[in-house]
Amino acid sequence: MPELDAIDRKILALLQTDSRLTMQELADKVGLSVSPCHRRVKLLEERGVISRYVATVDQKALGLHVSVFISIKLARQKEEDLNRFARAISKWDEVLECYLMTGNRDYLLRVVAADLASYETFLKTKLTRLDGIASIESSFALSQVKYSIALPV
């Protein structure tokens, strides 16, 4: 993959802040005319640097006031067990993020829920019903200090 130049990086920084910029606005901000700017954006998309455009929705505005970080330890760490767990949690809308980890836990999940009762329902009807889980530890976020989906470019 060719190296990103300063203009590509500026395009990415701007689009991460506001992906609704028109091509004319974007071109003006990076010092290009519309056609070369459009070509660069298309190339970034084709190369997979820009993977998609989304709307960021406020979690609390949807009534999802509880954020929970869940550490999962599986009974076994064989590939089929890891894959089974990953397939199962990939289907659950409450799970926003899931990472396979090093250390004494196998997975770290970020889950959202409306309230503690909703989280308890998620825990009892979904997570604890998965075979192969040795332990579950939940940590509740008191407040969000920083949240960003913009990568440093």
Secondary structure by P-SEA (a helix, b strand, c coil): cccccaaaaaaaaaaaacccccaaaaaaaacccaaaaaaaaaaaaaaccccbbbbbbccccccccbbbbbbbbbccccaaaaaaaaaaacccccccccccccccccbbbbbbcccaaaaaaaaaacccccccccbbbbbbbcccccccccccc
